[in-house]
Amino acid sequence: MHDLVRPTLSAPIPSIGVRIEGARLTYGGVRLFDGLDFALEGGRCTCLLGPSGVGKTTLLRLIAGLADPEPPTKLIAEDGGPLEGRVAYMAQQDLLLPWLGALDNVLLGPRLRGEAIGAAVVDRARGLLDAVGLGDRLRARPSELSGGMRQRVALARTLMEDRPIVLMDEPFSALDAITRLRLQEMAARLLAGKTVLLVTHDPLEALRIGHRIHVMAGQPAEIGPAISPEGTPPRPPDDPALLARQAELLRRLAS
Amino acid sequence: MIGRVFRPMVTAVVLIAAWQALVWGTGVPRFILPDPAWVAVALYERAGTIGFHALFTIGEILGGLALGIVLGAVTALTLSYFRPARRWLMPVLVFSQAIPVFALAPLLVLWMGYGMASKIAMATLIIYFPVTSAFFDGLRRTEPGWLDLARTMGGSRWSTLLRIRLPAALPAFASGLRVATAVAPIGAVVGEWVGASAGLGYLMLHANGRMQVDLMFAALLTLAVISVALYFAVDALLRRALPWQPDKNPNDERD
């Protein structure tokens, strides 16, 4: 089954970088950020760390097209095309529909777009569930699955969209430590080659799966320079270099 | 399991005993309050008549239910899909509830005659609002995360309604249906009281006029059994149709 999946998973879709220029956000009369510039490198995983309420999620929602940009915010895909229709979104909650089984939840995107659900599409969905280790729970409803399993179905659903840009908003923060480590590894493996923005408040998570890590802090918020840890993700959580970096990141977050 | 059958039976026996004691204790004549045994005799001896009239009432209840549910569901969907409909129809709908439906019964009989049509209309009217408001409320309260997801997936408004908002609103719709099932018999019987040539309500009025209070009680009992049976049937059907709904409220058994 894995071999069946691999060609579709790692199909050479051209990676697209994304830039945000002069982003401004006013929320309840308070300027959360103003004149903010930020870039997602194409085909790389960018992690955005920061305390809650700093505007990370809003920034992600802006790119996802879920929040209307306040002028003069500019959103640019580096190949000049539109962002709409090229972004997949994964949230902290699994957002699985409780009345559908795992397979039908993964097939939600094609169904919503009114695409024909042929055998090839179903096979791909099956393959993705197989890749996240749930190939034997195709009919299981979300209520029959554990939190980690549900988030794995959500990951499969995100991959099913097959979009070049993937936006993840604290996707693993509701999970226990061990499950989280496993899922980070799985996500890093399956999302390789895509342009990923991962919003998180866990420095270790960022260090494990990010190519570039930014810290967002202050009011109005600013985004610090990129940290690029050595090695390729997913990095082992017990790497001493990584732990040293974690201490540094924690210091930056605390200041 | 035993408790579910045993407890209602004990309750019934106690109630019947209390009824009997009241008749013995006060010594009221049979044409004012017959004792349970006389009602049982009337039920047995006039079974044919009661059955004949019961069929009419059942037909009216089911007709009213079907019509009221369909109309209510269509209204709720229209209100939630079309913004202008919401603006223009909502006040009308709320205002219409200020008119006591029972006051319309004589008018309905005048317009639609003594047959079943006026009773079905009455039951429909009484069901319409609870179904509409419960379903509409359910359609409005869709989990915002699901709608975000649908938006990034490129789902149209229509397919989002069909695939997400509608199924998500089904539990709310179901509670509207339960209320409707409970009040539908009231509509039918009120219609029969105002003017009819058949039906349990008609039979009760008729028996009352001739001091056949035992027959009246027998008809009332039949009506109660029909209503309760209908309610439990609908409830069981809804539970089967919506298996992802948690069956029991964990707070139910606590106090």
Interface residues (C-beta under 8 A of the other chain):
Chain A: R61 A64 G65 L66 E84 G85 V87 A88 Y89 A91 Q93 L95 L97 P98 W99 L108 G109 R111 L112 R113 G114 R141 S143 E161
Chain B: E143 G145 W146 D148 L149 A150 R151 T152 M153 G154 G155 S156 S159 T160 R163 I164 P167 A168 L170 L242 W244
